[in-house]
């Protein structure tokens, strides 16, 4: 069993209120320190502003694309509406033509 697995089991026991031996408690606390260090590395504040700026750039790009697609959808909707009206008019004319023809 790996050290990480053992630590996770100790963590599980501790969170369930099961008493740990002094040695187990020491191992668990050391594992917590390791986890905190890994998390701190991931959340490195010196890189955070750059990552945030990159994220903002991606968001702005996505919003621009969304705006473009929205405009295109609105244009197509207007064209479809006009086409439906024209079809309705043509169908009406066809019905009138058919009603005038002798059977």
HUBELNOR-V356203 format. One record per residue. RES is the residue in three letters. SS is DSSP state (~ for helix, > for strand, _ for the rest). PHI is phi in radians with two decimals (999 if undefined). OMEGA is omega in radians with two decimals (* if undefined). Layout:
# HUBELNOR-V356203
RES:SS:PHI:OMEGA + RES:SS:PHI:OMEGA
This chain:
# HUBELNOR-V356203
UNK:_:999:-3.12 + UNK:_:-1.30:3.12 + UNK:~:-1.07:-3.14 + UNK:~:-1.13:3.11 + UNK:~:-1.09:3.13 + UNK:~:-1.08:3.14 + UNK:~:-1.10:3.12 + UNK:~:-1.14:3.08 + UNK:~:-1.16:3.10 + UNK:~:-1.12:3.10 + UNK:~:-1.06:3.12 + UNK:~:-1.04:3.12 + UNK:~:-1.05:-3.09 + UNK:~:-1.10:-3.12 + UNK:~:-1.27:3.09 + UNK:_:-1.61:3.09 + UNK:_:1.48:3.12 + UNK:_:-1.43:-3.10 + UNK:_:-1.18:3.10 + UNK:_:-1.87:3.05 + UNK:_:-1.25:3.14 + UNK:~:-1.04:3.13 + UNK:~:-1.13:3.12 + UNK:~:-1.11:3.13 + UNK:~:-1.10:3.11 + UNK:~:-1.11:3.11 + UNK:~:-1.07:-3.13 + UNK:~:-1.11:3.13 + UNK:~:-1.12:3.09 + UNK:~:-1.12:3.12 + UNK:~:-1.14:3.08 + UNK:~:-1.03:3.12 + UNK:~:-1.08:3.11 + UNK:~:-1.06:3.14 + UNK:~:-1.09:3.11 + UNK:~:-1.09:3.13 + UNK:~:-1.14:3.10 + UNK:~:-1.09:3.13 + UNK:~:-1.13:3.13 + UNK:~:-1.09:3.11 + UNK:~:-1.11:3.13 + UNK:~:-1.14:-3.09 + UNK:_:-1.77:-3.10 + UNK:_:-0.87:-3.05 + UNK:~:-1.22:3.12 + UNK:~:-1.28:3.11 + UNK:~:-1.64:-3.05 + UNK:~:-0.99:3.14 + UNK:~:-1.05:3.13 + UNK:~:-1.15:3.12 + UNK:~:-1.13:3.12 + UNK:~:-1.13:3.11 + UNK:~:-1.10:3.10 + UNK:~:-1.11:3.10 + UNK:~:-1.07:3.11 + UNK:~:-1.07:3.12 + UNK:~:-1.08:3.12 + UNK:~:-1.10:3.14 + UNK:~:-1.14:3.12 + UNK:~:-1.09:3.11 + UNK:~:-1.11:3.13 + UNK:~:-1.10:3.12 + UNK:~:-1.14:3.10 + UNK:~:-1.11:3.11 + UNK:~:-1.11:3.12 + UNK:~:-1.08:3.12 + UNK:~:-1.09:3.13 + UNK:~:-1.09:3.14 + UNK:~:-1.13:3.12 + UNK:~:-1.07:3.11 + UNK:~:-1.09:-3.14 + UNK:~:-1.12:3.11 + UNK:~:-1.09:3.13 + UNK:~:-1.11:3.10 + UNK:~:-1.10:-3.14 + UNK:~:-1.13:3.10 + UNK:~:-1.10:3.11 + UNK:~:-1.12:3.12 + UNK:~:-1.12:3.12 + UNK:~:-1.11:3.12 + UNK:~:-1.08:3.12 + UNK:~:-1.12:3.13 + UNK:~:-1.13:3.12 + UNK:~:-1.10:3.11 + UNK:~:-1.10:-3.14 + UNK:~:-1.11:3.10 + UNK:~:-1.09:3.13 + UNK:~:-1.09:3.12 + UNK:~:-1.12:-3.13 + UNK:~:-1.11:3.10 + UNK:~:-1.14:3.09 + UNK:~:-1.10:3.12 + UNK:~:-1.12:3.13 + UNK:~:-1.12:3.12 + UNK:~:-1.10:3.13 + UNK:~:-1.13:3.14 + UNK:~:-1.12:-3.13 + UNK:~:-1.17:-3.12 + UNK:~:-1.24:3.12 + UNK:~:-1.46:-3.11 + UNK:_:-1.30:3.09 + UNK:_:-1.22:-3.11 + UNK:_:-1.37:*
